[in-house]
Amino acid sequence: MLNKCYIQATSAISPQHTFEGEFHTQPFVASTRNLLNVIEPNYSGFISPNNLRRMSRLLKIGQTAALKCLVGSEFPVPGAIITGTGKGSLHDTEKFLKNIREYEETALNPTPFIQSTYNAVNGLIALQQKCTSYNNTFVHRGFSFESALQDTLMQLQEGVESVLVGSFEEMSEEHFYIKGRIGHWKEGATNETFLADNQTTGSIAGEGSAYFLVTAKPASRNLAVIEGVEMVYKPTTEQLGNRLQKFLAQHGNPTIDVLLTGENGDANFAHYYQYLHQQFSPSTTIIPFKQLCGEYDTASSFATWLATEILVHQSLPLSLQAYNTASLQNVQHVLIYNNFMGEQHSFILLSK
Amino acid sequence: MIISTEETKKGLTYNIMEALKQQLKEQIIEALNLQDTKPSDIDDNAPLFGEGLGLDSIDSLELMVLLERNYKIKVEDPREGRKILQSVQSMAEFIQSKQVA
């Protein structure tokens, strides 16, 4: 079993007010068209104008979130940069493909090609921070962030002192339209505050970027501890339950105070969550998180960021209090369960 | 005052060249997304790379694409490209020489 790691700093750019100011007291931000886009920050404080002019939206989001995590930290040049993304820069990919068609494979702009590669964000972070050590991007659909997290734990176990681990994902208008055609999103108005209760098919689209600066040993801040990560591919509900029990047993069967679930209101995958609810006692506060960030390949990174916030504040943020008004006390363990399109299932365990 | 045919030709060439440089500046600003830069901010003879506009190697590739798309000129030799992309003036002269040819 891999060792745990200590979170020293976090940052998130999401559809909620997570980047600037105090997220905990900010109201819930809903979308009216089943698409949650991130609230873009002012990039100029993080990226020079000469670089900004060339960068696409996702690169700006990914790099700014990463730099915010590192700025003022004990480890401005981490021992490794590891990220996960399901689709990378969709805008650049679309632009490059359109150019291929329009100019019949001649006179193609280099910038969208370079930026459409998945590891472009990692490269920019490394260049900015002059970090020449291990650098890797995992592109494994709904396991992208989890794979990055697992690699992080392995790197730390092998002696790396600190790792910047995170994810970045964007939703373009075209991709939203295409996925809508195959039923990924709900049709018509949706009650997003209680998204998990909308038991029709489809969900709401989302995007975001979250980063964590983690260390193998306790350091100055120790916001929370990532105890472990578990991935399960296409399980039955019984197999999922068994893997959960095994995962928790490996970590000493802790009492789970909060269970953050990736319930996305899609009736196709609701049975996994319903089964999992039964595995926990009434003392566990169960809260879905995708009404805040939408559905995307690396939504579990937003959940990890949210879990850290709950552990630090020992309470639910205002944007979640519509779900459970009971005040939480002494939150020691938060478990995240997510599944992406019913295929990639994961557990991430965090503790105080 | 009588203007000779030679002087008329020179005047026309001058006007075409000025129009070309103005057009090039606008295309460079758009292609490289040079926010807050106006065509009048770009000196005809100022170096495009390093000092001047401070462009870099990726920008040079973008400028090559600009020449190919807008003027149907393909720069095959990278050493030639370095000379052509020195300034707006050198780019305009190169375009004009190709169009005359």
Chai-1 contact restraints between the chains, C-beta under 6 A:
chainA,res_idxA,chainB,res_idxB,connection_type,confidence,min_distance_angstrom,max_distance_angstrom,comment,restraint_id
A,R53,B,N33,contact,1.0,0.0,6.0,A-B,restraint_1
A,R53,B,Q35,contact,1.0,0.0,6.0,A-B,restraint_2
A,A107,B,V65,contact,1.0,0.0,6.0,A-B,restraint_3
A,A107,B,E68,contact,1.0,0.0,6.0,A-B,restraint_4
A,A107,B,R69,contact,1.0,0.0,6.0,A-B,restraint_5
A,N109,B,V65,contact,1.0,0.0,6.0,A-B,restraint_6
A,P110,B,I58,contact,1.0,0.0,6.0,A-B,restraint_7
A,P110,B,L61,contact,1.0,0.0,6.0,A-B,restraint_8
